[in-house]
Structure formats: C-alpha cells, structure tokens
C-alpha cells in the first residue's frame, strides 16, 4: 500500500512539472494532448506494476519467509534435543541436586554426612543412605507424601539444612525430609526410615497443566513425554557425575494405572526389594 501511494505521488509530481513547463507555450490544445499522453503512460505503468512487479515482490517476500523458517528449523535441529523435559532436568540437577548431594570435602556436609548425623542424633538407622526421588508419570506430587501412601508413611524430621547465598538470596535453605514407611501399612511392623521426596520440577509442570494459559493445552497433551525426557536426562546427568555417585535413587513410575493412584510407599518398597536381588 505504501509503495503504491509513493509511485502515484511521484507520477503526479512529474506530471505537474511537465504541465508547468508547457504552460508557457499558451497552446491549450497542445497542453491537453500532452496531459492525455502522460495519463495514458501512468495508467500503462501502474498496470505493468500491478501484474509484474507486485508478483515479483510477493515472490521475493515468500522466499524470504521460507528462508527464515528454514533457518529457524536448522537452529532448532542444532539444539540437539534441548526440549522442555531436558531443560527441566538440567535446572533441577544444577540448581538443586548438585548443591545437596555431593560432599565438597570442606566443613559443608553432603547428603551422606547429614544422614549419618541424623542417625546419631535420633538413635535410628536409615536403611539406605540415599535420596529417593519420585518421578510419577502424571506429574502429581502431593505436598505431603503421606497422602499418596495409603497411610503407610509418616513424616519425621528433616535432615540438617544446607544454607547457601544464591541468586541474590542470602542464606537460602535447602532441606530434605526423612519418612517412616510401615510395610503393609501395619503400625505393628518396625518402620523403615528413608529420605524421600518428589522431583520438584514436576510440581511446577503439574500446575502449568491445571491452569488456564495459552500454552496449557500443549503442556497437558505432551506431559508424559516431557516427564519421560526429564527422567532420562536427569538419570544421564547423575550417572555421569562421580561426585553424586551412590547418593540418589531415581524412581520413575506410572502412578495412574486404570485411573487409580498407586501407593508410593509400595513403589519405594518394591524398588528396595529389586536392589536386594
């Protein structure tokens, strides 16, 4: 539209100049004939522009758009699988697990030392000195794991806090909870003590799929794939980090079989049984 207006203005200006130049001739018939000639030339040129130049510019624009799409696709291809689940795994690993799991060899204690301190203070034995991380396929993790255990579990105290200055926050605290698990849910049985928690990025993902945002439906429809990618990348990161060796146990499970939520306490006990074999 702007190009059309510009061309029209140019032709009007040229016509005005030519008319002014020929007005001095005082020959009215000559002026009329000249104006008609210029008008015909303008009409011919505008038709030529409409049928040829516009098609050229339209084709050129289409080529540019196609090139941009191709470049964008190439950029995405070069990212080598950095999808949402992979991104979540990196954030969780670097922003949390790498802080609480390793023993840095200084006065700061890692997870294993904190478990040992907890045992000494409370005179109990934690059966496996690891952090059990739950990764449910539904992404749903209740605030208290007791609510997903058919009362087989009880929360106890936390391990000692890890305190860091991070991202402008002074003395940010990180802590982990020790749970008691009663096999078969029988309180007469001796409980097993374990450090257990759900993978916190899944809580955020679950909240994203339950709220009305522009991207909600996309996340909801791809949730299981995202979680699977999250688990696979997180396992890869931890398995290849010698400083985190023997400090974690990832438990990926389908927690919504046939529409029924599973007992997370039983899921944990089944994993313990597998590891003993």
N, C-alpha and C positions, 0 to 999 in steps of 0.2 A: 504493500500500500504506500509506503513512504517513497519507494523507488518510482512508482507511477506518478505521484504528485511532483517529485523532483523533475522528472522528464517533461511533464506538462509545463511547469514553471519555466524551464529552460527554453522550450519552444515558443512560449508566449513572449519571453524577453527578446528572443531573436526576431520574432515577427514584428514586435513593437519598434525595434531598432531599424529594421528594413523599411517599415512604413514611414518612419520619421525621415529617413534618408531620401525617400522618393516623394515626400510631400512637397519638396521644393520645386518639383517639376510642374506643379499645378495641373497635371494631366490626370483628371479624375478617372477616366476610362482605364488608363494605364495602372493606376493605383488599385482599382477594383480587380482587374485581371491578375495583378501581381499577388494580391491578398488571396484570391481563389487558388492560385498556384501553390502558395505557401500552405494553405489549409489542406489541399489535397496531399501535399507532401507529408504534413503532420499526420493525417489520417493513415496514409500508407505506412509510415514509420511505426505508429502505435500498433497497427495490425501485425506488422512484422515482429515487433517486440512481444506482442501477446502470444503469437504462435511459435516463435523460435526461441527468443531469449528467456522467456519465462520457463519453457520446458528445460532449457539448459540449466538455469539457476536451480530449478526444482530437482533436476537430476543430480546436480552438484551437492545440494543440501542432503539429498538421500544418501549419497556416497559418504559424506562427512559423518552422518548419523550412524551408518553401517560400520564405518571405521571406528567410531567411538565405542560402539557396542562390542566390536571385536577386541579392541584394546582392553575394555573392561573385563571381558571374558578371559583374556590372556592374563590379566592381573590376578583374577580370582584363581585361575588354574595354577599360577605360580605360587599361590599361598600354601600349596601342598597340604590340604585338608584342615586348615585352621578354621574349623566350623565352630558353632556355638558350644557344643559339648567339650571339644578340645580346649577352647578358650577358658571355659569354667574350670577345667581340670588344672590348667596352669595357674590360674588365680588362687585356687584352693591350695595347691601344692606350695607355691612360692609365698603366698600371703598368710599361710596358717601352718601347714604341716611341717614345713622346713623350719619353723620357729619353735614348735613344741616337741618334735620328735627327737632330733639329734642331741647328743651330749657334746657340747662345744669344747669340753676339756678345760673349762675355767671354773670359777665359782658358780656360774649358772648351771643348773642341773637340767638334764634331758628327761624324757618320759620315764626311762627305766629307773633312774635315781629317785624320781618323785614317787614311783610305785613302791620302791623299797622303803622310803621314808614313811609312806602311808602305812605300810605293813608294820613297821616298828612302833609307830605312834598308836595305832589302833589294835595291835596284837591280833592281827588276822593275816590270812595268806591269800593273795590274789593269784588265782590258778594259772594264768598266763600273763606274762609281763609284756603286754602289747596293747595298743589302742585298736579296738574293734570298731570299724567304720561301716555303718549300714548304708547300702545304696539300693533302695527299693525302686522297682521299675515304674511305680506310679508317681514317684517323687514326693509322696506324702510321708512326712515325719512329724509325729505329734510333739508338742513341747516337752512332754514327759513320756519316756519310753514305756513306763508302766501301763499307759493307756493302750499300748499296742501289744501287750504281753498276756492278756487274759489273767492279769494279776499274778503272773509267775515271777515278776520282777519287782524289786523295791529299790528306790534311790537311796544312797547313803550320802556321805560327804564327798567333797571334791578333793582332788589332788592339790598340792600347793600351787599357787598361781605362778604363771610366767608373766613378768611385767616388762614391757618394752616401751620406749619412746618411738613412735612410728607414725609417719604421715602427719606430723604436726600435733599429734595427740600425746600428751605427757602421761606416762605411766599407764599405758593401755594394758589391760589384764586379759590373759588367756588362761582358761582352766578347763579341766576335764572331770567328769563325774564317774564315780565308782558305783556300780549297781550290784545288787544281790539277785541271783537267779535261783529259784527253787525248782529243781527238776520235777516235772509232772505237776507243778503248782502246789505241791504238798508242803505246807509250812513245817511239817514234822521232819522233813528231809533237811540235811545240812545244806546251806546255801553255797553257791559258787560265787566268788567275787571277781568281777571283771570291769575293766574300763571300757565303756561303750558310748557311742554317740552316732547320730546320723550325719551324713555329709551335708554340711550347712548350705552349700550352693543349691541343693535340691529344694530346700525350703523356699528360697527365692524363686526358683523355677516354678514351683507349685503355685506360689502367689501370683506369678505372672499369668498362669493359665486359668486363674479363677477370677480375674478382674477384667473389666471392660476397657481394653486399649485397642489401638489399631492393629497391633501385632498379635493379640491374644489368640485368635483362631489358628494362626500359623504355628505358634509355640505349642498349642494344645494338640494339634494334629501330628506334630513331629516330636512330641515329648519323649516317647520311648526311645526313639533313635538318638535323641540328644543325650539321654541318660546313659545309653549303651556306649556312645562315644566318650562320654565323661569317664565312665568306669575304665574303659580300655586305655585311654591316655593316662589317667591317674595311676593305674597299675604299672604302665610302662615307665612313668617318671619315677615312681618309688622303687620299682625293681632295679632300676639302673642308678640308684643313689646309694652308695655304700654307707653313707652316714645315717641313712634311715633303715638300714638292714635290721630285720628281726625286731622292729618296733611297732609294726602295724599288721592288721588283718583286714583286708577288704572283703566285704560280704555283699555281693550283688545277688538280688533275688526278686522273683515275681511275687509281689505282695497282694495281688488282686486276682487270684485264680478263681474263675467262675463267679466273680463278683464278691467273693468273701475274703476279707483281710486275713492275713496269716498271723500267727503268733511269732513275734520277733524273738522271744526267748527260746522257742523251739528251733528257730532258724540258727541261732547262735550255738545252741547245744549240739545241733546236727553238725555244724562246722567243727566244733571241738572233737566230736566223735570221729569225723573224717581225718582230722590231723593226727589222731592217735593210731590210726591204722597203718 
